[in-house]
Amino acid sequence: MVALVRLAGAAAVVGVGVAIGVVHYLRGPSPLDFSGGAKVALADYRGADPTGVPADLSQASLVKRGEYLARGCTKSNRVAVVADDADDDGVAG
């Protein structure tokens, strides 16, 4: 009788674990699970500008904002050119 109760208890624990796993698999993680802390609606956010754009650009013209973005892209997206194109087919390697 005791063995039957233990077996039923173990089956219940395994069943709960499987149910939790199935629910997690079906629902998946939320897009913001990587971030800690309290969630705040964007309209209610009162902290510093999360984009990192300087404050003086918030009222700047479209041209000035575009120059800022273009300057940032050219600094951060430089690609190293591999000079290993011995057969001149346009493909490195």
C-alpha positions, 0 to 999 in steps of 0.5 A: 500500500505504501509503495502504491502511494509513493508511486502515485506521488511520484507520478503526480510530481512527474505529471506536474513537471510535464504539464509545466514543460508543455505550457512553457513550450506552447507559450514560449518566453515573452519578448521582454524576458531578457530584461529585468526590472519592472515593465513600464509603458512607453508613454509613462517612461520618464528616464533618460532617452533609451536610444542614446541619441543626444538631447540636442538632436530631438528638435533638430532637422531631418537632415541633421538627424540623418547625418547623425545616423549616417555618421554612426553607421559608417563608424560601426559597420566597417567591414574587414576586406579579405585580400585572398582572391588569388583566382580573381573570381570575386569570391575571397578564399 
